[in-house]
């Protein structure tokens, strides 16, 4: 068993040539390409889904691996999940082989059935970032498949193979400075997308005024600044993912929906402007606890990025107020939250939320 630690980006129209060019500037010690067939299983009563676990058989060429991913932590796009792997002779999900190898106790003996698959081509680059740090960069292009239903997979993942978080974040920050194209951090795994597609779960609009009140309640009683910042990051990540999932067309014919959605981003940006000491206090807490993963210039970069964000959201509000064009305003917002610069800002915020 080991903890899988990775950052996941969703990217539109990934250009392999651009990625190859960027990564060639680092010490690439391995480059592979493979087509991966992944079938996820559960019991009839959804045992693994109910316990926030995923059970998967992956086929890579003639090799088969059974993996159990257990519930972990997600902060922004950073995923930390314990996982268990066992080699199989074929595609049959032999759960007993896995539980025996790791002495796991699973409270089910019900038969397994295939729920969905995630089939994609993966290109992988293994980077020797430092003598003691290895980072895997993977590009996955394919589909989540449930019967006749499909969703596109277009992701860039960064995973720690050796080394610590500080060098890992520094590498991803460097990558984002070089990357060109629409991109955003993603907290939802391929497995969760598969379960949602299998269950027919469609994106729904939340009440972000109520969500903001909930954050303010958390802020009032938080004992540490990192708790406030973690709640803010969760609010923002959820807001980004839901907004993009709903799509511009959802807002295009409704003036009030557009006002409320842009207003949710404004509340967030304005809060950072009103609480300029928040980030420095969070960093000082980390340093005092000896859990410091942020880059050296994090406070300067975040201060500038937050000020720029507030100005950009105000510009979207001005545009919408003057034109009453919902689609125009939302397209501008969509472009803003999918820039590498916005992702860089989110990355810096993630580093300040990490504790022990």
Buried (B, 14 or more C-beta within 10 A) or exposed (E): EEEBBBBBBBBEEBEEEEBBEBBEEBEBEEEEEEEBBBBBBBBEEEBBBEEEBBBBBBBBEEEBBBBBBBEBEBBBBBBBBBBBBBEBEEEEBBBEBBBEBEEEEBEBEEEBEEBBBBBBEBBBBBBBBBEEBBBBBBBBBBBBBBEEEEBEBBBBBBBBBBBEBBBBBBBBBBBBEEBEBBBBBBBBBBBBBBBBBBEEEEBEBEEBEEBBEEBEEBBEEBEEBBBBBBBBBBBBBBBBBBBBEBEBEBBBEEEEBBBBBBBBBBBBBBBBEEBEEBBBBBBEBBEEEEEBBBBEEBBEBBBEBBBBBBEBBBEBBEBBEEEEBBBBBBBBBBEBBBBBEBBBBBBBBBBBBBEE
